[in-house]
Amino acid sequence: MKKTVHWASSNELFYTTPQSPTSSGSPGPSTPPPALPGALSISESLRFKASLGFTIDLSLEPREWSLDSSLSHQAATWPPMSQIDVVGSKLPLIIHIREPKEGMGLTVGDLLGRLYLALQEKVSKEEMERDRTENREAIQKAFEERCAKELERSIPRSLKEKEAGVRRIDFLRGRSVLAGFDVVPREVPTLRLHVR
């Protein structure tokens, strides 16, 4: 049979469905696919998964966290970013986080410390009223539970918290233990916060 080649008069595109990778039979751990050049990736220690290997309750002050110093100084993302946005399913706002020292890039400690500070900001009456009634009730309940939990630790601080009112941490509805982040594909580098 004679084979011939014909030149097309226009560009033709042919699409194939991607093949699923076959098992190599290797007993080793699976590795994530390589990141695209220029794509943002989160530090493995902060990536959303069943267990981070450390516990951070974002309602507690950073000095009370069990964050190892070497982990705290690791880059939070690759490539290193000087600013990043954080979103969450229960957060009605975008939290903008910037590096403390120009040109250094955010570390794990910077990211978590600045997130803590952002979640401690007081919620205005207008912010609360923008939300649906059932959400406001859940947020109010989380605030009351947080104050009661604080009462077990420090009466003066609990009274101070009650007087201050609802904070952004209460938007998380009592789920304040960090479960990690994943990258949200957007123009601005963005991470999605996961809590338990």
C-alpha positions as CSV (number, residue, x, y, z in Angstrom):
1,M,0.0,0.0,0.0
2,K,1.4,3.3,-1.1
3,K,1.3,6.1,1.5
4,T,0.9,9.8,0.5
5,V,1.0,13.0,2.4
6,H,-1.6,15.8,1.7
7,W,-1.1,19.4,2.9
8,A,-4.1,20.9,4.6
9,S,-5.3,24.3,3.3
10,S,-6.2,25.4,6.8
11,N,-5.2,24.7,10.4
12,E,-6.9,21.7,11.8
13,L,-6.9,21.0,15.6
14,F,-7.4,17.5,16.9
15,Y,-8.2,17.0,20.6
16,T,-7.6,13.9,22.6
17,T,-8.8,13.1,26.0
18,P,-6.0,12.9,28.5
19,Q,-5.0,9.4,29.5
20,S,-5.0,8.6,33.2
21,P,-1.5,7.7,34.5
22,T,-0.8,4.1,34.8
23,S,0.5,2.6,38.0
24,S,4.3,2.0,37.9
25,G,4.0,-0.6,40.6
26,S,6.2,1.5,42.8
27,P,5.4,1.2,46.5
28,G,6.6,4.8,47.1
29,P,4.3,7.7,47.8
30,S,2.6,9.4,45.0
31,T,4.0,12.7,43.9
32,P,1.9,15.7,42.8
33,P,2.1,16.7,39.2
34,P,4.7,19.3,38.4
35,A,3.5,22.9,38.7
36,L,3.2,24.9,35.6
37,P,5.9,27.5,35.1
38,G,4.8,30.7,36.9
39,A,2.0,28.8,38.8
40,L,1.6,29.5,42.5
41,S,2.0,26.6,44.8
42,I,1.5,26.5,48.6
43,S,4.1,25.2,51.0
44,E,3.6,21.5,51.6
45,S,3.4,22.2,55.4
46,L,0.3,24.5,54.8
47,R,-1.4,22.4,52.0
48,F,-4.9,21.4,52.9
49,K,-4.9,17.7,54.1
50,A,-6.1,15.4,56.8
51,S,-3.4,16.4,59.2
52,L,-0.9,19.3,59.0
53,G,1.4,17.8,61.7
54,F,0.8,20.7,64.0
55,T,-2.3,22.4,65.5
56,I,-3.1,26.1,65.2
57,D,-6.3,27.5,66.6
58,L,-6.7,30.8,64.9
59,S,-8.8,32.1,67.8
60,L,-5.7,31.9,70.1
61,E,-2.8,34.3,70.1
62,P,0.2,33.2,68.0
63,R,2.4,32.8,71.1
64,E,0.0,29.9,72.1
65,W,0.4,28.0,68.8
66,S,2.6,24.9,68.5
67,L,4.4,26.3,65.4
68,D,8.0,25.2,65.2
69,S,10.5,28.0,64.5
70,S,12.0,26.4,61.4
71,L,8.5,25.9,60.0
72,S,7.6,29.5,60.8
73,H,10.6,30.8,58.7
74,Q,9.8,28.6,55.6
75,A,8.4,30.4,52.5
76,A,4.6,30.2,52.5
77,T,4.4,29.9,48.7
78,W,6.5,29.1,45.6
79,P,7.4,31.4,44.1
80,P,7.7,33.6,47.2
81,M,5.0,36.2,47.2
82,S,5.0,39.7,48.8
83,Q,1.2,39.8,49.1
84,I,-1.6,37.3,48.9
85,D,-5.3,37.2,49.3
86,V,-7.1,34.7,51.6
87,V,-10.7,33.7,51.0
88,G,-12.9,31.2,52.8
89,S,-16.3,29.7,52.3
90,K,-17.7,31.4,55.5
91,L,-15.7,34.6,55.1
92,P,-17.8,37.3,53.5
93,L,-14.7,39.2,52.6
94,I,-11.2,38.9,51.1
95,I,-8.3,39.2,53.5
96,H,-5.3,41.0,52.0
97,I,-2.0,39.9,53.5
98,R,1.3,41.7,52.8
99,E,4.9,40.7,53.8
100,P,6.3,42.6,56.8
101,K,9.7,43.2,55.2
102,E,9.8,44.4,51.6
103,G,11.4,41.9,49.2
104,M,11.6,38.9,51.5
105,G,8.3,37.1,50.6
106,L,5.8,35.8,53.0
107,T,6.9,33.1,55.4
108,V,4.6,30.6,57.0
109,G,4.8,32.6,60.2
110,D,4.1,35.9,58.4
111,L,1.0,34.4,56.6
112,L,-0.5,32.8,59.8
113,G,0.4,35.8,62.0
114,R,-1.2,38.3,59.6
115,L,-4.2,36.1,59.1
116,Y,-4.7,35.9,62.9
117,L,-4.6,39.8,63.1
118,A,-7.0,40.1,60.3
119,L,-9.4,37.7,62.0
120,Q,-9.2,39.7,65.2
121,E,-10.6,42.8,63.6
122,K,-14.0,43.9,64.9
123,V,-17.1,43.4,62.7
124,S,-19.1,46.6,62.1
125,K,-22.8,46.7,62.4
126,E,-23.1,47.3,58.7
127,E,-21.0,44.2,57.9
128,M,-23.3,42.1,60.1
129,E,-26.4,43.5,58.6
130,R,-25.3,42.6,55.1
131,D,-25.4,38.9,55.9
132,R,-28.6,36.8,55.9
133,T,-30.5,36.4,59.2
134,E,-29.5,32.7,59.7
135,N,-25.9,33.6,59.1
136,R,-26.0,36.4,61.6
137,E,-27.5,34.1,64.2
138,A,-24.8,31.5,63.6
139,I,-22.1,34.2,63.9
140,Q,-23.6,35.6,67.1
141,K,-23.7,32.1,68.6
142,A,-20.0,31.6,67.6
143,F,-19.2,34.9,69.3
144,E,-21.0,33.8,72.5
145,E,-19.3,30.4,72.5
146,R,-15.9,32.0,72.0
147,C,-16.5,34.3,75.0
148,A,-17.6,31.4,77.1
149,K,-14.5,29.4,76.1
150,E,-12.3,32.5,77.0
151,L,-14.1,32.7,80.4
152,E,-12.5,29.3,81.3
153,R,-9.1,30.8,80.6
154,S,-9.3,34.4,81.8
155,I,-12.3,36.3,83.3
156,P,-10.9,39.7,82.5
157,R,-10.1,38.8,78.9
158,S,-13.6,37.2,78.5
159,L,-15.2,40.4,79.7
160,K,-13.0,42.4,77.3
161,E,-14.1,40.2,74.4
162,K,-17.8,40.5,75.2
163,E,-17.4,44.3,75.4
164,A,-15.5,44.4,72.0
165,G,-18.2,42.4,70.2
166,V,-18.2,40.2,67.2
167,R,-14.8,39.8,65.4
168,R,-14.1,38.3,62.0
169,I,-13.0,35.0,63.6
170,D,-16.7,34.5,64.5
171,F,-17.5,34.3,60.8
172,L,-15.9,30.9,60.9
173,R,-18.7,29.8,63.3
174,G,-16.5,28.2,65.9
175,R,-14.4,26.3,63.4
176,S,-11.0,28.0,64.0
177,V,-8.5,25.2,63.9
178,L,-6.3,25.5,60.7
179,A,-6.8,22.6,58.3
180,G,-4.6,24.2,55.6
181,F,-4.9,26.2,52.3
182,D,-5.3,25.5,48.7
183,V,-4.6,27.8,45.7
184,V,-7.5,29.5,44.0
185,P,-6.8,30.2,40.3
186,R,-7.2,34.0,40.1
187,E,-5.3,36.9,38.6
188,V,-4.3,38.0,42.2
189,P,-2.4,35.2,44.1
190,T,-5.2,33.8,46.3
191,L,-5.4,31.0,48.9
192,R,-8.6,29.4,50.2
193,L,-8.6,28.9,54.0
194,H,-9.8,25.6,55.4
195,V,-10.7,25.2,59.1
196,R,-12.0,22.4,61.3
